[in-house]
């Protein structure tokens, strides 16, 4: 069990660092859009009980809001 836990933690850490390094060349507006889409997707999934339509709709709405913040 401990080995599986270490592998999982290491994998998550590597994935997180890879994703974060991909954002280094983005403008602040692009980052806001990405964060808004992510938060919207999670919110849409939670509010609709994991429905794909709710998740995609939440991501779209969140992305638009994130894009318009700080405009």
C-alpha positions as a Markdown table, in Angstrom:
| # | Residue | x | y | z |
|---|---|---|---|---|
| 1 | Unk | 0.0 | 0.0 | 0.0 |
| 2 | Unk | 2.8 | 2.4 | 0.8 |
| 3 | Unk | 4.4 | 1.9 | -2.6 |
| 4 | Unk | 1.2 | 2.5 | -4.4 |
| 5 | Unk | 0.7 | 5.7 | -2.4 |
| 6 | Unk | 4.2 | 6.9 | -3.3 |
| 7 | Unk | 3.7 | 6.2 | -6.9 |
| 8 | Unk | 0.4 | 8.0 | -6.9 |
| 9 | Unk | 1.8 | 11.1 | -5.2 |
| 10 | Unk | 4.8 | 11.2 | -7.5 |
| 11 | Unk | 2.6 | 10.9 | -10.6 |
| 12 | Unk | 0.3 | 13.7 | -9.4 |
| 13 | Unk | 3.2 | 15.9 | -8.7 |
| 14 | Unk | 4.8 | 15.3 | -12.1 |
| 15 | Unk | 1.5 | 15.9 | -13.9 |
| 16 | Unk | 0.9 | 19.2 | -11.9 |
| 17 | Unk | 4.3 | 20.5 | -12.7 |
| 18 | Unk | 3.9 | 19.6 | -16.4 |
| 19 | Unk | 0.6 | 21.4 | -16.6 |
| 20 | Unk | 1.9 | 24.5 | -14.7 |
| 21 | Unk | 4.9 | 24.8 | -17.0 |
| 22 | Unk | 2.6 | 24.8 | -20.0 |
| 23 | Unk | 1.1 | 28.0 | -18.7 |
| 24 | Unk | 4.3 | 30.0 | -18.6 |
| 25 | Unk | 3.9 | 31.6 | -22.0 |
| 26 | Unk | 0.3 | 32.6 | -21.5 |
| 27 | Unk | -0.9 | 36.1 | -21.0 |
| 28 | Unk | -2.8 | 37.0 | -17.9 |
| 29 | Unk | -6.1 | 37.0 | -19.8 |
| 30 | Unk | -5.4 | 33.5 | -21.2 |
| 31 | Unk | -4.7 | 32.3 | -17.6 |
| 32 | Unk | -7.9 | 33.8 | -16.4 |
| 33 | Unk | -9.8 | 32.0 | -19.2 |
| 34 | Unk | -8.2 | 28.7 | -18.3 |
| 35 | Unk | -8.9 | 29.0 | -14.6 |
| 36 | Unk | -12.4 | 30.1 | -15.3 |
| 37 | Unk | -13.0 | 27.2 | -17.5 |
| 38 | Unk | -11.6 | 24.8 | -14.9 |
| 39 | Unk | -13.6 | 26.2 | -12.1 |
| 40 | Unk | -16.8 | 26.3 | -14.3 |
| 41 | Unk | -16.3 | 22.7 | -15.3 |
| 42 | Unk | -16.0 | 21.5 | -11.7 |
| 43 | Unk | -19.0 | 23.7 | -10.7 |
| 44 | Unk | -21.1 | 22.4 | -13.6 |
| 45 | Unk | -20.3 | 18.8 | -12.7 |
| 46 | Unk | -21.1 | 19.3 | -9.1 |
| 47 | Unk | -24.4 | 21.1 | -9.7 |
| 48 | Unk | -25.6 | 18.5 | -12.3 |
| 49 | Unk | -24.4 | 15.4 | -10.6 |
| 50 | Unk | -21.6 | 14.7 | -13.0 |
| 51 | Unk | -23.6 | 15.3 | -16.2 |
| 52 | Unk | -21.4 | 15.8 | -19.3 |
| 53 | Unk | -23.7 | 18.6 | -20.5 |
| 54 | Unk | -23.4 | 20.4 | -17.2 |
| 55 | Unk | -19.6 | 20.0 | -17.1 |
| 56 | Unk | -19.2 | 21.3 | -20.6 |
| 57 | Unk | -21.7 | 24.1 | -20.1 |
| 58 | Unk | -20.0 | 25.1 | -16.8 |
| 59 | Unk | -16.6 | 25.1 | -18.6 |
| 60 | Unk | -17.9 | 27.3 | -21.4 |
| 61 | Unk | -19.6 | 29.8 | -19.0 |
| 62 | Unk | -16.5 | 29.8 | -16.7 |
| 63 | Unk | -14.2 | 30.4 | -19.6 |
| 64 | Unk | -16.2 | 33.4 | -20.8 |
| 65 | Unk | -16.3 | 34.9 | -17.4 |
| 66 | Unk | -12.6 | 34.3 | -16.8 |
| 67 | Unk | -11.9 | 35.9 | -20.2 |
| 68 | Unk | -13.9 | 39.0 | -19.3 |
| 69 | Unk | -12.4 | 39.5 | -15.8 |
| 70 | Unk | -9.9 | 42.3 | -15.8 |
| 71 | Unk | -10.9 | 43.5 | -19.2 |
